[in-house]
Amino acid sequence: MDVNKLVHLKKDYLLERVDGEITVYHPTLTTAVYLNETGALIWELCDGSRTVSEIIDILSELYPESRNQIAGDVKEIIAQLIEQNIGELK
């Protein structure tokens, strides 16, 4: 994964929190992805103005004790969004 590319999410996908579960879904398509709290935070940072590397840096500053794990988690969640055709790298 090229960490210098911007992360864009497809339009009309929504993030909803219900009873401790986080779901990303499209209101008219049958696409849905379940995320944990970390995934939801990454989703919120994927606003089309940040690269993968910038998202990793932001989370590393917020959670310095998890710095070694953050890069892998960010790449994994972004890869999942790309695989589900919800996000793309540009």
N, C-alpha and C positions, 0 to 999 in steps of 0.2 A: 504494500500500500504506500502510495506517495504521500507522505505526511505534509508536503508543501502545497497540496491542493485544497481548495475551499470545499467545504461540505455543504451541499444544498439538499434540502428536503423537498419532496414533491408537494405541490399545493394541495390544500384541502384535507391533509391528514391532521388529526387532532390527538392530543394527549389527555387522557381522563384518569382521574384517581378515584377509585370506588372501593370502600372497605379494605384499604391497605394494598390493593392491587392497582398496578399502573398499566394501562392499555393504550397503545397507539393504534388508531384505526381510521379508515376512510368512511364517511357517512353513507356513501352509495355503493362502494365496492365491498368485496368480501375479504379484504386484507386487514389483518390485525396482528400486532406483535405485543407480547407482554414484556414489560421491563421492570427491573428492580430500581431502587432509588438512584443508584449510580447511573443506570441507563437513562432514567428520566432527566437527570442533570445534564448528561451528555446531549440528549435530545434538545434540551433548551438552549444549549450552546451552539448547536448546528443551525445557525441562522443565515448561512450563506455569506457571512462576512469574515468567518474565521477558518483558518486551515486546521487540519488534523493536529499539526504541531502546536498551534496556538491553544487548542482545546486541552491538549496534554499539559501545556505549561500552566494554564489557568487552574486546572484541577490539582496539579502538583503543588502550586502555591497554597491552595485551600486545604490540602491534605498532605502535608510534607511527610508524615509518618508512613504514608502509602505510596510514596513517590515511585518506588521500584515496580509496583504492580499497575500503576495508572496507565502507562503507555499501552500495555497489552490489553487492558480492559477497554480503553477508548477505541483501539483498532478493532477489537472483537465486536463491539456494539455497532460501530460504523459499518463494518463488513456485513453484519446481520441486516442493518437497514438497507444497504445496497442490494444484498441478496434477495430481500423481500420487495425490491423495486420501490422502496419508500424514499431512499436517498441516493445521491450520486456525488462523485468527486469531479470538480471542474478546475 
